Amino acid sequence: MRGSIFKKSKKLKRTKGDVIFDTFNTCFLVLCALLVLYPLYLIIIASISDPHAVLRGDVMLLPYDFSLIGYERLLNNRLIWISYRNSIVYTSVGTMLSLALTLMAGYAMSRQFVGRRFMNLYFIFVMFFSGGLVPTFLLVNSLGLYDNPLVMILLGAVSVWNVMIARTFIKNSIPEDLFEASSIDGCNHFKYFFMIVIPLSKALIGVLAVFYAVWRWNDFMTGMIYLRTRELFPFQLVLREILTVLQATATMEEIVGESLINIDAMRVAESVKYSAIVISTLPMLILYLFLQKYFVKGVMIGSLKG
């Protein structure tokens, strides 16, 4: 009884201004969500609609003349399967390597040691300044990594920004008393890192995994510069070639006219483009669904000043 009276009194405290404010916020957030989600929804329904209907602009809210011709043409392409497999390997192996190196570097930078200030300044310096494309290319070539799949894994394996996030997270979230207590029991830095720091850093690992996986999955520039064998291309590079061909076809149509262009082939290619976007986005969406519970917590804790 007392609880129900308390609830009624809380409801009575809401003024007309509160209701207007909440209504305005709800409408504004719903509008923002629609602006973000509608392009994704449009790509999905366009990928399963008839290409002619897509080009006519008939596909707005629902699929029109259901068709999977884009997925059929895409999945029948041998290079698409090879590049998709390559991207999965590059992303999974590269993300695990990046996580290992970043966590170890972050833990080391959270400790007190001689030269720590210099190392912090060095990390900050290399975060803003790099050698440039030409020196990097010469280094990659001299190491024998040109046209080598390892270049997709080793190049850019560590992000200094992520190292700073890891350092701040470990320093602020894991009490120093744990290290002192474990040291009394004979635990060294290696045991402390693997047995205490790693199990207590699930939120950090989750957010770093999302950062690295998304970056590696979307990385086509590295493959475009350092790979020349098509069987080693990542999926994003093959997708870029598809989009480039579509743009070139559209430009040629404007110049010479439709009579010299295979319009049906161009329409099918447009459907293939939407299908490729859906297929390329799906793995990262699945990854985020599994790691979203760690994402916000890891970012907020790692962003604290330390």
SULJO-V716267 format. One record per residue. N is the residue number from 0. RES is the residue in one small letter. NEAR is the number of other C-alpha atoms within 12 Angstrom. Layout:
BEGIN
N;RES;NEAR, N;RES;NEAR
END
This chain:
BEGIN
0;m;7, 1;r;8, 2;g;9, 3;s;10, 4;i;11, 5;f;12, 6;k;13, 7;k;13, 8;s;12, 9;k;12, 10;k;14, 11;l;13, 12;k;13, 13;r;15, 14;t;12, 15;k;12, 16;g;11, 17;d;14, 18;v;15, 19;i;13, 20;f;14, 21;d;15, 22;t;14, 23;f;14, 24;n;14, 25;t;14, 26;c;14, 27;f;14, 28;l;14, 29;v;15, 30;l;14, 31;c;13, 32;a;15, 33;l;15, 34;l;14, 35;v;13, 36;l;14, 37;y;19, 38;p;18, 39;l;23, 40;y;23, 41;l;28, 42;i;29, 43;i;36, 44;i;32, 45;a;44, 46;s;42, 47;i;34, 48;s;36, 49;d;32, 50;p;36, 51;h;27, 52;a;25, 53;v;34, 54;l;22, 55;r;14, 56;g;17, 57;d;19, 58;v;25, 59;m;21, 60;l;18, 61;l;22, 62;p;24, 63;y;25, 64;d;19, 65;f;21, 66;s;25, 67;l;25, 68;i;30, 69;g;35, 70;y;30, 71;e;20, 72;r;25, 73;l;34, 74;l;20, 75;n;14, 76;n;18, 77;r;17, 78;l;26, 79;i;34, 80;w;25, 81;i;25, 82;s;34, 83;y;33, 84;r;22, 85;n;32, 86;s;39, 87;i;28, 88;v;26, 89;y;40, 90;t;40, 91;s;27, 92;v;25, 93;g;35, 94;t;37, 95;m;27, 96;l;29, 97;s;36, 98;l;35, 99;a;27, 100;l;26, 101;t;35, 102;l;40, 103;m;29, 104;a;30, 105;g;38, 106;y;37, 107;a;29, 108;m;32, 109;s;32, 110;r;25, 111;q;15, 112;f;13, 113;v;11, 114;g;13, 115;r;16, 116;r;15, 117;f;13, 118;m;22, 119;n;26, 120;l;16, 121;y;17, 122;f;25, 123;i;19, 124;f;15, 125;v;17, 126;m;19, 127;f;14, 128;f;12, 129;s;16, 130;g;14, 131;g;12, 132;l;15, 133;v;13, 134;p;12, 135;t;21, 136;f;22, 137;l;17, 138;l;18, 139;v;26, 140;n;18, 141;s;12, 142;l;16, 143;g;16, 144;l;25, 145;y;27, 146;d;25, 147;n;26, 148;p;31, 149;l;27, 150;v;33, 151;m;41, 152;i;34, 153;l;26, 154;l;30, 155;g;27, 156;a;28, 157;v;33, 158;s;32, 159;v;31, 160;w;26, 161;n;38, 162;v;37, 163;m;37, 164;i;37, 165;a;48, 166;r;36, 167;t;32, 168;f;38, 169;i;43, 170;k;31, 171;n;25, 172;s;32, 173;i;28, 174;p;17, 175;e;19, 176;d;14, 177;l;23, 178;f;25, 179;e;16, 180;a;15, 181;s;21, 182;s;18, 183;i;12, 184;d;12, 185;g;13, 186;c;18, 187;n;18, 188;h;21, 189;f;18, 190;k;17, 191;y;28, 192;f;29, 193;f;18, 194;m;17, 195;i;27, 196;v;35, 197;i;28, 198;p;18, 199;l;23, 200;s;35, 201;k;27, 202;a;30, 203;l;43, 204;i;41, 205;g;34, 206;v;36, 207;l;44, 208;a;39, 209;v;37, 210;f;35, 211;y;38, 212;a;37, 213;v;30, 214;w;29, 215;r;40, 216;w;40, 217;n;30, 218;d;31, 219;f;29, 220;m;24, 221;t;35, 222;g;37, 223;m;25, 224;i;26, 225;y;33, 226;l;27, 227;r;18, 228;t;20, 229;r;23, 230;e;24, 231;l;34, 232;f;39, 233;p;42, 234;f;40, 235;q;39, 236;l;36, 237;v;37, 238;l;35, 239;r;26, 240;e;23, 241;i;29, 242;l;24, 243;t;17, 244;v;20, 245;l;25, 246;q;18, 247;a;17, 248;t;26, 249;a;24, 250;t;16, 251;m;19, 252;e;18, 253;e;14, 254;i;13, 255;v;12, 256;g;14, 257;e;17, 258;s;12, 259;l;15, 260;i;19, 261;n;16, 262;i;21, 263;d;19, 264;a;21, 265;m;29, 266;r;28, 267;v;33, 268;a;37, 269;e;38, 270;s;39, 271;v;41, 272;k;37, 273;y;38, 274;s;37, 275;a;39, 276;i;34, 277;v;28, 278;i;27, 279;s;34, 280;t;25, 281;l;19, 282;p;23, 283;m;29, 284;l;19, 285;i;16, 286;l;25, 287;y;24, 288;l;15, 289;f;16, 290;l;25, 291;q;25, 292;k;19, 293;y;25, 294;f;26, 295;v;19, 296;k;23, 297;g;33, 298;v;29, 299;m;20, 300;i;27, 301;g;34, 302;s;25, 303;l;19, 304;k;16, 305;g;17
END
